Amino acid sequence: MKKPVRTSLEVGFSGEQLPANFAHLRGMAWRRIPLCKDFPFEDEQFDVVILHGDCVVRDIVKESHRVLKPEGRLFFTVNEKTKKQSGYTMRDLYSVVREGFNIIDVVRPPWWKFGRDGYTITICAQKKAWKVYRSFIRDGSLPFSPFQPRS
């Protein structure tokens, strides 16, 4: 039995070369699109979506979920938030991806370098396939808030 060809989508790199830490993730068939809110692809077309750090916003993460196959993976690297610079904390990243993805791997600086300038957080997240989350992706609402008790 032949192994299927892995497909990947790179979002927001526009002319830049894909970072070396993501090069091995690129599938045999890959596409690159500029930063956009709506991806010009059908549902469940890609095995891997690689986002540029500037693309890590809720709408683009939801669109990534839509175009990923059921066992698809989302990868991105963002700047770590420091006292002096803007960026992301793990809490920020979790809040962006939690409805549609499980974070399965995090690569970040060792604890003794935490908070210093110039460090990044790399995330690997796997697509969730729960029915509740499928409805969230379609209409943008959850049936309950995870932070408030159910009535």
RARA-V173758 format. One record per residue. N is the residue number from 1. SS is DSSP state (H for helix, E for strand, - for the rest). OMEGA is omega in whole degrees, -180 to 180 (* if undefined). NEAR is the number of other C-alpha atoms within 12 Angstrom. Layout:
# RARA-V173758
N & SS & OMEGA & NEAR
N & SS & OMEGA & NEAR
This chain:
# RARA-V173758
1 & - & 179 & 3
2 & - & 174 & 5
3 & - & -178 & 6
4 & - & 178 & 11
5 & - & 178 & 15
6 & - & 179 & 25
7 & E & 179 & 26
8 & E & 178 & 34
9 & E & 178 & 43
10 & E & -174 & 40
11 & E & 172 & 38
12 & - & -178 & 28
13 & - & 175 & 24
14 & - & 176 & 18
15 & - & 178 & 14
16 & - & 175 & 14
17 & - & 179 & 16
18 & - & 179 & 27
19 & - & -175 & 21
20 & H & -178 & 11
21 & H & 177 & 19
22 & H & -174 & 25
23 & H & -179 & 17
24 & - & -180 & 15
25 & - & -177 & 27
26 & - & -179 & 29
27 & - & 178 & 23
28 & - & 177 & 18
29 & E & -178 & 18
30 & E & 179 & 23
31 & E & 176 & 27
32 & E & 177 & 30
33 & E & 176 & 25
34 & - & 178 & 23
35 & - & 178 & 28
36 & - & -178 & 24
37 & - & -179 & 19
38 & - & 180 & 20
39 & - & -177 & 30
40 & - & -178 & 19
41 & - & 176 & 18
42 & - & 177 & 15
43 & - & 172 & 21
44 & - & -179 & 25
45 & - & -170 & 28
46 & E & 175 & 37
47 & E & -175 & 36
48 & E & 170 & 42
49 & E & 179 & 48
50 & E & -178 & 49
51 & E & 169 & 39
52 & - & -178 & 35
53 & H & 179 & 29
54 & H & -176 & 23
55 & H & -174 & 31
56 & - & 175 & 36
57 & - & -172 & 26
58 & H & -177 & 24
59 & H & -179 & 23
60 & H & 176 & 32
61 & H & 177 & 42
62 & H & 179 & 35
63 & H & 176 & 37
64 & H & 178 & 49
65 & H & -178 & 48
66 & H & -175 & 38
67 & H & 179 & 35
68 & E & 173 & 36
69 & E & -176 & 26
70 & E & 179 & 24
71 & E & -175 & 25
72 & E & -179 & 34
73 & E & 177 & 40
74 & E & 179 & 48
75 & E & 172 & 47
76 & E & 176 & 41
77 & E & 178 & 34
78 & E & 176 & 31
79 & E & 177 & 31
80 & E & 179 & 31
81 & - & 176 & 24
82 & - & 179 & 18
83 & - & -175 & 14
84 & - & -174 & 11
85 & - & 173 & 15
86 & - & -179 & 17
87 & - & -177 & 26
88 & E & 168 & 29
89 & - & 177 & 27
90 & H & 178 & 25
91 & H & 177 & 15
92 & H & -177 & 20
93 & H & 179 & 33
94 & H & -178 & 24
95 & H & 180 & 21
96 & H & -173 & 26
97 & H & -168 & 36
98 & - & -176 & 27
99 & - & -174 & 36
100 & - & -173 & 41
101 & E & 167 & 36
102 & E & 176 & 28
103 & E & -176 & 27
104 & E & 177 & 20
105 & E & 178 & 19
106 & E & 175 & 23
107 & E & -179 & 23
108 & - & -179 & 26
109 & - & 175 & 18
110 & - & -175 & 13
111 & H & -177 & 10
112 & H & 176 & 9
113 & H & -176 & 14
114 & - & 176 & 19
115 & - & 178 & 24
116 & - & -177 & 20
117 & - & 171 & 17
118 & - & -179 & 20
119 & - & -176 & 26
120 & E & 174 & 29
121 & E & 177 & 30
122 & E & -175 & 32
123 & E & 168 & 37
124 & E & -179 & 31
125 & E & 179 & 36
126 & E & -178 & 29
127 & E & 172 & 37
128 & - & 180 & 31
129 & - & -178 & 23
130 & - & -178 & 16
131 & H & 179 & 14
132 & H & -177 & 18
133 & H & 174 & 26
134 & H & 179 & 23
135 & H & 177 & 19
136 & H & -178 & 24
137 & H & -179 & 32
138 & H & -172 & 19
139 & H & 175 & 12
140 & - & 180 & 17
141 & - & 174 & 15
142 & - & 179 & 19
143 & - & 177 & 18
144 & - & 176 & 14
145 & - & 180 & 12
146 & - & -176 & 12
147 & - & 179 & 8
148 & - & 179 & 8
149 & - & 178 & 7
150 & - & 179 & 8
151 & - & * & 6
